[in-house]
Amino acid sequence: MFPLLSRAAAVAMAAAITIGSAGLAAADHGGGGSDVRREGSCSGSAHWKLKVKPDDGRLAVEVEIDSNRRGQVWSWRILHDGFTSYRGNRTTRAPSGSFSVERRVVDMSGSDLIGLRAKNSATGQTCRGHLAY
Amino acid sequence: MIARRQPPGPNGPAATRRRAWLRPVVQFSIAGVIAVVLLIVGAGWLSKKAATDEAISDARRMTEILGRSVAQPELSEAMVDPGNPAQSAAIDRFDSIARHRLLVGDVLRVKIWNSEGIIVYSDDTSLIGQNFGLGDEERKVLEHGGTDAEVSDLSKAENIDERSFGRLLEVYSQIWTPKGQPLLFEAYYSYDVVSQRSSDIQASFRPITVAGLLIFTLLIVPLVWILARRLDRAAAERERLLTAAVEASAVERRRIARDLHDGVVQDLAGLSFAASAASRDLKDDPELAARMESLGVGVRSNLRALRSLLVEIYPPELRTEGLAAALDDLIAPAIAAGIDVDLNVEDTEGSDDDAIGLVWRTAQEVVRNAVRHGQPEHLRVAVAMTDASLILTVEDDGRGFDPSAAPRDGHLGLRALRDLIHEMGADFTLESTPGTGTKVRMEVAR
């Protein structure tokens, strides 16, 4: 996606996008090892949540998409410094009509920018969210 | 100069000979046990070394398999390029796949190095991106392939986080990125596992080594026992033959001496008496009487010489003729040589035949040496008896000699005599200096 950008530039760009989005920080990362959460609205009625917490030298990243509709198929990606670390497809389940994914990323030196992308191909809804850890 | 030697054991030479074959068997058994112990220790050391090498070789093979079959297929160019913005995501993917497949079995840690000495991946993520440089051996593996194994130096900065594992074995192997960039794959193994593996291998060979050596020893000891018995029997046979030869020689000498004594000596004695008698009967012819007397003196002189020769050929029958008579015959040549001889022999009644024989043999050798080499004017031979021993003293005022000097040809008999005296447990003293004569004292239990 940004093959010629340095890691710092990618982090700065993603941070700017995050600041401009509708996401709200539910907790912050003070550098003491606590978790960081952020949530926001997708392009439709769905909501997303992103949570990052330290886990044995790595970062445990948890993504949740809640569309209130069960049976919807969403494609998702977890980004690390702007590039895709993990991707997959999940289906929203009853009773909440949501799904969640948890993956671990490497805690690189300096600030890590963790992002999510989700898209419902049927409805065209997209979800975007980032946080810096 | 006094020399003493312990007499043979109470059970005699036979018992000593019976025990003789035991000595090589015991010596071999002791040497065999020492050799077996040394071999077991040596074999243990060698097998431990071989087992350790084998265990390390296993670790090398394991590292090559992990590097080539697990780590290399998951590598990407972005992952190993610190300047690539996609590096973090690439490391995440590698970590998620490879971590659980690399840290298997005895592997406690893995690291992947680039040619600049930067750790591009480790399951200890705090090390990623740090530059520790590469040693010569590691660089050689990275550039030319192969493996390298060594005990980890936990004092190195790159190994700080490994200290909690204890002693470690680190093994390096070469891997490649998809575009052909060589990397160094490093795996750490607990050295306890290597030691355990080594002990397992060693333990499997130890029974074979020990049992083999013990069986060999058990087989060889009876052979040595049999060989020793054969050698002992051969020695006994040699001794018997030698004794028989000596006895045959003695018998022959005795026969010659007896024939001379009973024949020639008696005839000469008769001639000397007849000459003396004829001399006395020829009062009318003084000249002829003098010639007959001279003939008788000559015959007696030759008779004395012949008797001395008989003593040389065969020692006298000390039991029947007595030590005093034998010594009297012994000093006859000395008297004939003009030496003033003083012979004093106490009654040796009740003494052991061997002790008397030794006194005789000693006196024979010492008197003979005094006459032949000392050229003394006076010679004193005395045999005294105490409650416990016979004491022979032979003293002359001849030329004397240095007892510490190497024996001359004529004194070899003295050395042999000394050995005989020592074997019988007697005391022997010889005092002599050049120009002051010689004094010999021998004391033997009676």
Interface residues (C-beta under 8 A of the other chain):
Chain A: F2 P3 L5 S6 R7 A9 A10 G57 R58 L79 H80 D81 G82 F83 T84 S85 Y86 R103 R104 V105 V106 D107 M108 S109 D112
Chain B: A78 G83 N84 P85 A86 Q87 S88 A89 A90 I91 D92 R93 D95 S96 D124 T125 S126 I128 G129
